[in-house]
Amino acid sequence: MPKKFNSLEEKREYNRNTMAAWRTANPEKVEAGKPAAAERTAEWRGARTPEQRESGRLQVAKWRADLKAKDPEAFNEHERERNKVYRKSVKLEIVLAYGGKCTCPGCGITEPEFLTIHHVHGDGAEHRREIFPNGTAKGGFRFYLWLKRNGFPQDGRFELHCHNCNCAKGFHGYCPHERDDIRGQVAEISQPPLSSG
């Protein structure tokens, strides 16, 4: 006998909980189904007319506005958390696409929090002005999104560096990892002068 529900929302909640429990119990089936699901979604999106896309965008905007009106604080907290997760996932994609570690010889930092994209030819500011002509986005996450949307270009313009190596190249034109003679100079400077007494 089919299950009876008092409301459509109760039925939806039951279905959500049932599917969540199934996904938790069957992670391998979920992973195996992802490529086919992504293909179906791409086909569906490609078949939609501009009017249908606009209608969907307006429905989502209305839905989000309703949620925000009900409980602004909870909505904002949810959005903050969602954005953190999304930003972290994009950063990890960038790190993996460009080798997973600092490419500066002698460094080898692998922690994603310490890594960033280096413009090999030193034209980072110029490049960001070119791809963000209105000046609203200067870099960081927006630049990472640009890299992702452009298929993680592997044309020799970009390398993964840790922030120290990237800043050293930007400020000094070289990284200390690339110059062995600089270590000797620093060692000499750091030696206390001999007293004559």
N, C-alpha and C positions, 0 to 999 in steps of 0.2 A: 504494500500500500504506500503511495507517495506521501512524503512528509508534508504536513500542512503548515502554512505560515500565516501570521496575523497581518503582515504588511510586506510590501515589496522590499523595504529596507531590511526587514528581518531576514528575508530570503537571500538578499545580497550579502548580508553579514555572514550567514551560514555558508554560502558558497565561497566567500573569501577565506573563511577559517578552514574549510575543507581543503581548498586548493593549497593554502599555506602549509597545512599538515602534510599533504601529499608531496609537495616540493621538498620539505624537510626530510621526509622519509626516502625520497628517490633522487638524490642529487645527481647521480650518474645519468639518469634519464633526462633530467632537466638540461644538463650540459650537452647531451647528445642531440637534443631537439633544438638547441639555439641556432645553429646555422640555417636550418629549414625555416624556423620562425623569422629570422632576419630577412631571408629571401622573400617570404610571403609578405612581410611588412613593406619591403622595398617595392614589390609589385603593386601592392595596394596604394602606396603613396604615389607611385608613378601614374596610376590609372585615375587619380583624382583630378578633377578640373580645378582651375583657379578659384572658381566660386565655392566649391566644396572645401578647399583649403582655407579660404577666408572665413567661411561659416564655422569650420572647426576651430580656427584661431579665436573667433569671437566667443564661441561656447566655452573654451578653456579660460579665456579672460573673465567671462562672467562667473564661472565656477570659482576661480581664484578670488575674485572680488567678494563673492558670497562668503567664502571661507574666512577671508580677512575681516569682513564685517562681523561675523559671529564671534570670533575670538582673535583680535589683532595680535595679542602677545604670543599666543600659541602658534599662530600662522607665521609670525616673524621668526620665532625660534626654529620652527620646522624649516623655513627657507634658509636660515643661516646654516643649519646642519646639512641640508641638502647641497648647498653651495660648497661647503667645506669638502664634502665627499667627492663632488664632481671635480673641483679644482685639484684635489689630490690625485684622482684617477687620471686626469689629463696630464699632470706633471709626471706621473709614473709612466704613462705612454711615451712621453717625450724622452725620459731617461732611458727607457728600453730601446726606443728607436735609434738613439744616438750612442749606443754601446754600453750603457750602464755604469760607466766610471769616467773619472776625469782623464782626458786624453793627453794632458800635459806629462811629458816624460818625468818619471821619478815621483809622481804624486799618487795616482791610483785611488783617490777618494771614491767611495761607492754609495755613501748615504745620500738618498735622493734630496733630503732637506738641504744639503750643502752644494748641490749641483745646479748649474744654470747653462744656458746656451751662450756660446761665444761666437761672435762674428769674426771669422778668420781674417778677413781683409780690413778689419778695424772700422767698418762702415755701419755699425749698429744703429747709431742715431739717424743717419741718413736713410737707412733702409726702413726704419720704423716710421719716419716722416713720409716715405713713399707709400707704404702700405696702409698707413692711418693718416690720410691727408687732412682730415678735419681737426687733428690734434687732440682728440678726446682720449685716445689710448696711447700711452707712451711705451708700453712693453709689458713684461711680466706675463700674467695669465692671458691677456689678449693676444700677446705675441705667440704664446704656446698654442692657443686656439688656431691662430693663423697657420702655424707649422702643421698642426693636425689636419686642418681642412685642405692643406695643399700637399698632403701625402707624405709628410716628413721629408722634405727635399734632401737628397743625398748628393748634391752637386758640388760639394767641397766648400760651400760658403759658411757652414755651421759646424761647430764642434761642441762637445759636452766638456765643460770645465767646472771645477769647484769655484766657489766665490773668490777664494784667495787668489788662485791663478788668473781668473778672469779680471779681477781688479788690478792685479800687478801688471798685466798686459795693457790694460786701459790707462793706468796712471804712468807707468814707466816704459811701456813699449816692449817689455820682455817679462818673462817669469823667472824668478830665481832658480827654479828647477832646471831651466835651460842654460844657466850660466854658472859653471862650477867656480869661476874666478871670484864671483861675488861673495861666496862663503868665506874665502880666505880674507877678503877685505873686511867683512863684518867681524871675523875673529880678531883681526889686528886692532880694529877700533875698540872692541869691547875689553881689551887687555888694559888693566890699570897702569898708569905711568910708573916707572921705577923711581923710587925716592932717592935723593942724593945724600941722605943723612946717615 
